[in-house]
Amino acid sequence: MRPTQGRTLARKVWDEHVVRSGDGLDDLLYVDLHLLHEVNTQYAFDDLRAAGRRVRRPDLTLAVEDHNTPTRSLAEAIHEPAGRRQSALLRRNCAEFGVPMRRLGDRGQGIVHVIAPEQGLVRPGMLIVCCDSHTTTLGAFGAVAFGIGTGQVEHVLATQTLPAARLKDMAVTVRGDLPAGVEAKDLVLALVARIGTGGGQGHVIEYRGPAISAMSMEARMTLCNMAVEAGSKAGVIGPDETTARYLRDRPGMPADLVAETARWFGFRTDDDARFDAEVVIDAGALTPFVSWGTNPAQSLPLADVVPDPASFADERERSAALRALEYMDLRPGTAMRDVRVDSVFLGSCTNGRIEDLRAAAAVLSGRRVADGVHLMIVPGSADVREQAVTEGLDRVFAEAGADFRAAAGCSMCCGLNDDRLRPGRRAASTSNRNFEGRQGKGSRTHIVSPSVAAATAVAGHLAAPSDL
C-alpha cells in the first residue's frame, strides 16, 4: 500500500473542521470561535432578523467594541456619528440575540485580536473567524484564523459553519537567530518587502525555523498578524512549549492540561509534508526595517535610503513608487534616518501588547520625547494597561513626556475614532498598514517596530535604539 503523505499544520486543522466536502464545491467548515466588532456586523444582524433566524451558538461568539472607542478616557463619548451609531447597534444586537460582549469600560475590553488570547479563547487546532482581516493574528497558537465578510458573518451566526475554498501551503523558513535589536516586526516587514502584497495569495503561511521557535507568543502574534499584508489568507505557527506556557494560566483551560497539551502538539506539520511554496530568510542578515511608501511591501532597512523609482524594473512597481513618494513627500536618495516625524503611535493589534510596551519603556527610560513630537501609547486591552501600571511603565512614559492613553482600542491604526493624524503630518507607527489616508486624511505613515518607534520619538527622526 502506498504510504499516506504527511500533512501540514493548516491542513490538519482544516480537515478536522470539514462538515461537508464534494467535487466542485467549497468545503463547509465548522467554526470553533466567531469574533465580532462594531464596524462590519450590523447588516448581518439585520439579515438574521429579516429571516427570522437566531444566533446558532452564542456561547461560541464574542463581540467587542474596539475600532470606534475613544482612548483618552473611559467616560468619553464617541464623537463621530457613524461610529456612535455602529457601537449602539452592536450593543442592541448583542442584547437581542444573546451574544456576549466586551464594552468600553469592561475589564475584558480591548482590541478583539488582543483580548481573545488573553482570555483563553484561542487554542491550538481551532478554526476561528472574525469580520476583520487581522484575525490572522490568532494563528500564532496553531489555529487557522482568518477574516470574513458581512455575508459570511451572517452565515456563521446562523449556522456556526462557513463555506470556504481549500488553500495552498507556504512555508516561511527563518534560519539562524535574529540579531540584537531586530524584532518580529522587522522580520515580517522584510518578508512582505521580498514577496510583495500578493505573494501569499491563496496560501496559508506557516512560519518555521529556530528564530520562530525562540520567539515569545507576543512576537509570534505580530508575525501572523501581518501575514495578511502579504496577501495570505492566514498565518500559522506550530504549537510548542512556549504556546503551552502562555495558555496554562489563561481562564477556562481544561483540568487535565497534560492530555490537552499532548493534543495541542498533534497540530504540527508532519516531517514528510509538502508545501506548495517556500521562502527562506536568513535571520542573521536582518536589521531594523521601516516602510517608505504607501503599502507594507514598500519597506527597507532603516540604514538604507529612499529608493529611486527608476530602479524598479517592473512598470507597475515603478509607477507605484512614483505615486508613493509624491504622497509621502520624500525624495529619492534621502537617508531614512534623516526623515523627521511629527508623531509616533505605539499600539494596535500588531504591537499593543505588554511586551511591546515593555520594549518601548526600555528605550524611553531616562530619556525625553523630542520637542515637537507627540508620542501616543495606546494599550491593546484593558488588561494590558493594568499590567503596565502594575509594572510602573506608566511612570516611565510620563517622565519621558509620552501620552499614555486611559482606554484600549484600535486608536490611530485605522483612524475611525478621534485619534487621527492631521493632513501632512508624518508618523512612525507600530500598526500594520500605511495606505494613503489610513491614519487620517493626508497622513503619512512609516511602519516600524516598538523599539524603533520609541527611539524615533526621542530622536525626532526615524532611528533605532542604537542611534541614541
C-alpha positions as CSV (number, residue, x, y, z in Angstrom):
1,M,0.0,0.0,0.0
2,R,1.3,3.4,-0.9
3,P,2.2,5.4,2.3
4,T,0.0,8.4,3.1
5,Q,1.6,11.8,2.5
6,G,2.2,13.8,5.6
7,R,0.0,16.9,6.3
8,T,0.8,20.5,7.1
9,L,-0.4,22.1,10.3
10,A,-3.0,24.1,8.4
11,R,-4.3,21.1,6.5
12,K,-4.7,19.1,9.8
13,V,-6.8,21.9,11.3
14,W,-8.8,22.4,8.2
15,D,-9.5,18.6,7.7
16,E,-10.7,18.3,11.3
17,H,-13.4,21.0,10.7
18,V,-14.8,19.8,7.4
19,V,-18.6,19.2,7.8
20,R,-19.2,18.5,4.1
21,S,-17.0,18.2,1.1
22,G,-17.6,17.5,-2.6
23,D,-16.2,17.8,-6.1
24,G,-16.5,21.3,-7.4
25,L,-17.8,22.6,-4.0
26,D,-16.2,24.6,-1.3
27,D,-15.7,22.8,2.0
28,L,-18.2,23.5,4.6
29,L,-16.3,24.2,7.8
30,Y,-17.3,24.1,11.4
31,V,-16.3,27.3,13.3
32,D,-15.0,27.0,16.9
33,L,-15.0,30.7,17.7
34,H,-16.7,33.6,16.0
35,L,-15.5,37.1,16.9
36,L,-17.3,40.3,16.1
37,H,-16.6,44.0,16.4
38,E,-18.8,47.1,15.8
39,V,-17.8,48.1,12.3
40,N,-18.8,45.2,9.9
41,T,-21.6,43.4,11.7
42,Q,-24.8,45.4,11.7
43,Y,-26.1,44.2,8.3
44,A,-25.5,40.6,9.3
45,F,-27.8,41.0,12.3
46,D,-30.4,42.9,10.1
47,D,-30.4,39.9,7.7
48,L,-30.9,37.5,10.6
49,R,-33.8,39.5,11.9
50,A,-35.4,39.7,8.5
51,A,-35.2,36.0,8.0
52,G,-36.4,35.2,11.5
53,R,-33.2,33.4,12.4
54,R,-31.4,33.3,15.8
55,V,-27.7,33.0,16.5
56,R,-26.9,29.3,16.4
57,R,-24.1,29.3,19.1
58,P,-24.0,32.5,21.1
59,D,-21.7,30.6,23.5
60,L,-19.1,30.4,20.7
61,T,-19.5,34.0,19.7
62,L,-18.0,37.1,21.3
63,A,-18.4,40.8,20.3
64,V,-16.0,43.6,21.2
65,E,-16.0,47.4,21.0
66,D,-12.6,48.4,19.7
67,H,-12.5,50.3,16.4
68,N,-14.5,53.4,17.3
69,T,-13.7,53.5,21.0
70,P,-12.2,56.7,22.4
71,T,-8.9,56.3,24.2
72,R,-8.4,59.5,26.2
73,S,-11.0,58.5,28.9
74,L,-13.3,55.6,29.7
75,A,-16.1,58.2,30.2
76,E,-15.5,60.0,26.9
77,A,-18.3,59.7,24.3
78,I,-17.8,58.6,20.7
79,H,-17.8,61.9,18.7
80,E,-18.1,60.5,15.2
81,P,-21.8,60.0,14.4
82,A,-21.2,56.9,12.3
83,G,-19.0,55.3,15.0
84,R,-21.5,56.2,17.7
85,R,-24.3,54.5,15.7
86,Q,-22.2,51.4,15.0
87,S,-21.4,50.9,18.7
88,A,-25.1,51.5,19.7
89,L,-26.2,49.0,17.1
90,L,-23.8,46.3,18.2
91,R,-24.9,46.7,21.8
92,R,-28.6,46.4,20.8
93,N,-28.0,43.4,18.5
94,C,-25.9,41.6,21.1
95,A,-28.6,42.2,23.8
96,E,-31.3,41.0,21.4
97,F,-29.5,37.9,20.1
98,G,-27.9,36.9,23.4
99,V,-24.3,37.4,22.2
100,P,-21.7,38.1,24.9
101,M,-20.0,41.4,24.6
102,R,-17.0,43.4,25.9
103,R,-17.9,47.1,26.1
104,L,-15.7,50.1,26.7
105,G,-15.0,50.1,30.4
106,D,-15.3,46.4,30.9
107,R,-12.3,44.6,32.4
108,G,-12.0,42.3,29.4
109,Q,-12.4,45.0,26.7
110,G,-9.8,45.8,24.1
111,I,-8.8,45.0,20.5
112,V,-10.5,41.8,19.5
113,H,-7.3,40.1,18.4
114,V,-5.6,41.0,21.7
115,I,-8.3,40.0,24.2
116,A,-9.2,36.7,22.6
117,P,-5.8,35.1,23.5
118,E,-5.6,36.9,26.8
119,Q,-8.9,35.4,27.9
120,G,-8.0,31.8,26.9
121,L,-10.4,31.7,24.0
122,V,-7.8,30.7,21.4
123,R,-6.1,27.2,21.4
124,P,-4.2,25.0,19.0
125,G,-6.3,23.2,16.5
126,M,-9.2,25.7,16.4
127,L,-10.8,27.3,13.4
128,I,-11.6,31.0,14.1
129,V,-13.2,33.7,12.0
130,C,-13.9,37.4,12.5
131,C,-15.1,40.3,10.4
132,D,-11.5,41.7,10.3
133,S,-8.6,40.8,8.1
134,H,-6.1,40.7,11.0
135,T,-7.8,37.8,12.6
136,T,-4.7,36.0,11.2
137,T,-3.0,37.1,14.4
138,L,-4.5,34.1,16.2
139,G,-2.7,31.6,14.0
140,A,0.3,32.1,16.3
141,F,-1.4,29.5,18.6
142,G,-1.6,26.8,15.9
143,A,-5.1,27.7,15.0
144,V,-6.4,28.6,11.5
145,A,-7.9,32.0,11.8
146,F,-9.0,34.5,9.1
147,G,-11.2,37.4,8.3
148,I,-14.6,37.1,6.6
149,G,-17.1,39.5,5.0
150,T,-20.5,40.6,6.2
151,G,-22.5,38.0,4.2
152,Q,-20.2,35.3,5.7
153,V,-20.8,36.8,9.2
154,E,-24.5,36.1,8.8
155,H,-23.9,32.6,7.7
156,V,-21.7,31.8,10.7
157,L,-24.1,33.5,13.1
158,A,-27.0,31.4,11.8
159,T,-25.3,28.0,11.3
160,Q,-21.9,28.0,13.0
161,T,-20.4,26.9,9.7
162,L,-18.7,28.6,6.8
163,P,-18.2,27.5,3.1
164,A,-14.6,28.1,2.1
165,A,-12.2,27.0,-0.7
166,R,-9.2,25.0,0.3
167,L,-5.9,26.9,0.5
168,K,-2.4,26.1,-0.5
169,D,0.5,26.0,2.0
170,M,3.5,28.3,2.0
171,A,6.5,27.8,4.3
172,V,8.4,30.8,5.5
173,T,11.6,29.2,7.0
174,V,13.7,31.6,9.1
175,R,17.2,30.2,9.5
176,G,19.6,31.2,12.2
177,D,18.9,33.7,15.1
178,L,17.7,37.3,15.0
179,P,20.4,39.8,15.9
180,A,20.1,42.0,18.9
181,G,17.8,44.9,18.1
182,V,15.8,43.1,15.4
183,E,12.2,42.3,16.3
184,A,9.4,40.3,14.8
185,K,8.1,43.4,13.1
186,D,11.3,43.8,11.3
187,L,11.2,40.2,10.1
188,V,7.7,40.4,8.8
189,L,8.3,43.7,7.0
190,A,11.4,42.1,5.4
191,L,9.2,39.2,4.3
192,V,6.4,41.4,2.8
193,A,9.0,43.6,1.1
194,R,10.5,40.5,-0.5
195,I,7.4,38.7,-1.8
196,G,5.0,41.6,-2.2
197,T,1.5,42.3,-1.0
198,G,0.2,39.5,-3.2
199,G,3.0,37.0,-2.7
200,G,1.0,34.8,-0.3
201,Q,-2.3,35.0,-2.1
202,G,-4.3,31.8,-1.9
203,H,-2.0,30.4,0.7
204,V,-1.7,29.8,4.5
205,I,1.8,31.0,5.6
206,E,3.5,28.8,8.1
207,Y,6.4,30.4,9.9
208,R,9.1,27.9,10.8
209,G,12.7,27.6,11.9
210,P,14.8,28.3,15.0
211,A,14.2,32.0,15.0
212,I,10.5,31.4,15.2
213,S,10.9,28.8,18.0
214,A,12.8,31.3,20.1
215,M,10.1,33.9,19.9
216,S,7.6,34.8,22.6
217,M,3.9,34.4,21.9
218,E,3.5,38.2,21.5
219,A,6.2,38.2,18.8
220,R,4.6,35.3,17.0
221,M,1.3,37.1,17.0
222,T,3.0,40.0,15.3
223,L,4.2,37.7,12.5
224,C,0.8,36.1,12.0
225,N,-1.0,39.5,12.3
226,M,0.9,40.8,9.2
227,A,0.7,37.6,7.2
228,V,-2.4,39.1,5.6
229,E,-0.2,42.1,4.4
230,A,1.5,39.6,2.0
231,G,-1.9,38.6,0.7
232,S,-2.1,35.4,2.7
233,K,-5.5,34.1,3.9
234,A,-4.0,33.0,7.3
235,G,-0.7,32.7,9.1
236,V,0.2,29.8,11.5
237,I,2.9,28.7,13.8
238,G,3.2,25.2,15.2
239,P,2.4,24.9,18.9
240,D,5.2,24.1,21.3
241,E,6.1,24.6,25.0
242,T,6.1,28.4,24.6
243,T,2.5,28.1,23.4
244,A,1.6,25.8,26.3
245,R,3.2,28.1,28.9
246,Y,1.2,31.0,27.7
247,L,-2.1,29.1,27.7
248,R,-1.8,27.3,31.0
249,D,-2.6,30.3,33.2
250,R,-5.5,31.5,31.0
251,P,-9.1,31.3,32.0
252,G,-11.1,28.2,31.0
253,M,-8.3,25.8,30.5
254,P,-9.2,22.1,30.9
255,A,-8.4,20.4,34.2
256,D,-6.2,17.8,32.5
257,L,-3.7,20.0,30.9
258,V,-1.2,17.2,30.3
259,A,-3.6,15.4,28.0
260,E,-4.7,18.7,26.4
261,T,-1.1,19.8,25.8
262,A,-0.4,16.4,24.1
263,R,-3.5,17.0,21.8
264,W,-2.3,20.5,21.0
265,F,1.1,19.2,20.0
266,G,-0.6,17.0,17.5
267,F,-1.3,20.1,15.4
268,R,2.2,20.3,13.9
269,T,3.4,19.8,10.4
270,D,4.5,16.3,9.6
271,D,8.1,15.8,8.6
272,D,7.2,14.5,5.2
273,A,4.5,17.1,4.5
274,R,5.0,19.1,1.3
275,F,4.5,22.8,0.9
276,D,3.3,24.4,-2.3
277,A,5.8,27.2,-1.9
278,E,8.7,28.1,0.4
279,V,10.6,31.3,1.2
280,V,13.8,31.1,3.1
281,I,15.1,34.0,5.2
282,D,18.5,34.4,6.8
283,A,17.6,35.8,10.3
284,G,21.2,36.9,10.9
285,A,21.2,39.2,7.9
286,L,18.3,41.2,9.1
287,T,18.4,44.7,10.6
288,P,15.6,47.1,11.7
289,F,13.1,47.8,8.9
290,V,10.9,50.7,8.1
291,S,8.3,51.4,5.4
292,W,8.9,54.3,3.0
293,G,5.8,54.1,0.8
294,T,2.1,53.5,0.9
295,N,1.9,49.8,1.3
296,P,3.8,47.4,3.6
297,A,5.8,45.9,0.7
298,Q,7.4,49.3,0.2
299,S,9.8,48.8,3.1
300,L,13.5,48.6,3.5
301,P,16.3,48.5,6.2
302,L,16.4,51.6,8.3
303,A,20.0,52.1,7.2
304,D,19.0,52.5,3.6
305,V,17.9,55.5,1.5
306,V,14.6,56.3,-0.1
307,P,14.7,54.3,-3.4
308,D,14.6,55.9,-6.9
309,P,11.5,54.8,-8.8
310,A,13.7,54.4,-11.9
311,S,15.5,51.5,-10.1
312,F,12.3,49.3,-10.4
313,A,12.3,47.2,-13.5
314,D,8.6,46.4,-13.3
315,E,6.5,49.3,-14.7
316,R,3.7,48.8,-12.2
317,E,6.2,48.9,-9.3
318,R,7.9,52.0,-10.8
319,S,4.5,53.8,-11.2
320,A,3.5,52.8,-7.6
321,A,6.8,54.1,-6.3
322,L,6.4,57.4,-8.0
323,R,2.9,57.9,-6.6
324,A,4.0,56.8,-3.1
325,L,6.9,59.2,-3.0
326,E,4.7,62.0,-4.1
327,Y,2.2,61.2,-1.4
328,M,4.8,60.7,1.3
329,D,6.7,63.9,0.2
330,L,10.0,62.0,0.0
331,R,12.9,62.4,-2.4
332,P,15.0,59.5,-3.7
333,G,18.4,59.2,-2.1
334,T,17.2,60.6,1.3
335,A,18.6,58.6,4.2
336,M,15.7,57.1,6.1
337,R,17.3,58.2,9.3
338,D,17.0,61.8,8.1
339,V,13.2,61.6,7.8
340,R,11.7,63.6,10.6
341,V,8.4,62.8,12.2
342,D,5.7,64.8,14.0
343,S,4.0,61.9,15.7
344,V,4.7,58.4,17.0
345,F,2.0,55.8,17.6
346,L,2.6,52.8,19.7
347,G,-0.3,50.3,19.8
348,S,-2.7,48.3,17.5
349,C,-3.4,44.6,17.2
350,T,0.1,44.2,15.8
351,N,2.1,45.8,18.7
352,G,-0.2,46.8,21.5
353,R,0.6,44.0,23.9
354,I,2.5,44.2,27.2
355,E,5.8,43.0,25.7
356,D,5.6,45.9,23.1
357,L,5.0,48.4,25.9
358,R,8.0,47.0,27.8
359,A,10.2,47.3,24.8
360,A,9.3,51.0,24.4
361,A,9.7,51.7,28.1
362,A,13.2,50.2,28.0
363,V,14.2,52.7,25.3
364,L,12.4,55.7,26.9
365,S,13.7,55.1,30.4
366,G,15.8,58.1,31.4
367,R,15.1,59.9,28.1
368,R,12.6,62.5,26.9
369,V,10.5,62.7,23.8
370,A,11.9,65.2,21.3
371,D,10.4,68.7,21.2
372,G,7.6,68.9,18.7
373,V,6.9,65.2,18.6
374,H,3.7,63.6,20.1
375,L,4.2,60.1,21.3
376,M,0.9,58.4,21.9
377,I,0.8,54.9,23.5
378,V,-2.5,53.0,23.4
379,P,-2.7,49.7,25.2
380,G,-4.3,46.8,23.2
381,S,-6.6,45.9,26.1
382,A,-7.7,47.0,29.5
383,D,-5.7,44.1,31.0
384,V,-2.5,45.3,29.1
385,R,-3.0,48.8,30.6
386,E,-3.5,47.4,34.1
387,Q,-0.3,45.3,33.8
388,A,1.6,48.3,32.5
389,V,0.6,50.3,35.6
390,T,1.4,47.4,37.9
391,E,4.9,47.3,36.4
392,G,5.4,51.1,36.6
393,L,5.6,51.5,32.9
394,D,3.1,54.4,33.1
395,R,5.6,56.4,35.2
396,V,8.4,55.8,32.6
397,F,6.0,57.0,29.9
398,A,5.0,60.1,31.9
399,E,8.6,61.0,32.8
400,A,9.5,60.7,29.1
401,G,6.7,63.0,28.1
402,A,4.6,60.4,26.3
403,D,0.8,60.4,26.1
404,F,-0.3,57.1,27.7
405,R,-4.0,56.7,27.0
406,A,-6.5,55.6,29.6
407,A,-8.6,53.3,27.4
408,A,-7.8,50.5,25.0
409,G,-8.8,50.3,21.3
410,C,-7.6,50.3,17.7
411,S,-6.9,54.0,18.0
412,M,-4.8,55.6,15.3
413,C,-4.2,52.4,13.5
414,C,-7.4,52.7,11.5
415,G,-8.4,56.3,12.2
416,L,-12.0,55.5,12.8
417,N,-12.0,57.4,16.1
418,D,-10.6,60.8,17.3
419,D,-7.0,59.5,17.2
420,R,-6.1,60.7,13.7
421,L,-3.2,62.5,12.1
422,R,-3.9,65.8,10.5
423,P,-3.2,66.3,6.8
424,G,0.5,66.4,6.0
425,R,1.5,65.1,9.4
426,R,4.1,62.3,9.4
427,A,4.1,59.4,11.9
428,A,6.2,56.4,12.9
429,S,3.6,53.8,13.7
430,T,3.7,50.2,15.1
431,S,0.5,49.5,13.2
432,N,0.2,47.2,10.2
433,R,-0.8,49.4,7.3
434,N,0.4,52.6,5.7
435,F,-2.1,53.1,3.0
436,E,-3.0,56.6,1.8
437,G,-5.1,58.2,4.5
438,R,-5.1,55.2,6.7
439,Q,-4.3,57.2,9.9
440,G,-6.2,60.3,8.8
441,K,-6.8,62.2,5.5
442,G,-3.5,63.2,4.0
443,S,-1.5,61.5,6.8
444,R,1.9,59.9,6.1
445,T,2.8,56.7,7.9
446,H,6.1,54.8,8.4
447,I,5.6,51.3,9.8
448,V,8.2,50.4,12.5
449,S,8.8,48.1,15.5
450,P,8.1,49.2,19.1
451,S,11.8,49.8,19.8
452,V,12.3,51.9,16.6
453,A,9.1,53.8,17.5
454,A,10.4,54.7,20.9
455,A,13.8,55.7,19.6
456,T,12.2,57.8,16.9
457,A,10.2,59.6,19.4
458,V,13.3,60.5,21.3
459,A,15.4,61.4,18.3
460,G,12.7,63.3,16.4
461,H,13.5,61.3,13.2
462,L,13.5,57.7,12.2
463,A,16.0,56.0,14.5
464,A,16.9,52.7,16.2
465,P,17.8,52.5,19.9
466,S,21.4,52.0,19.0
467,D,21.3,55.5,17.5
468,L,20.5,57.2,20.8
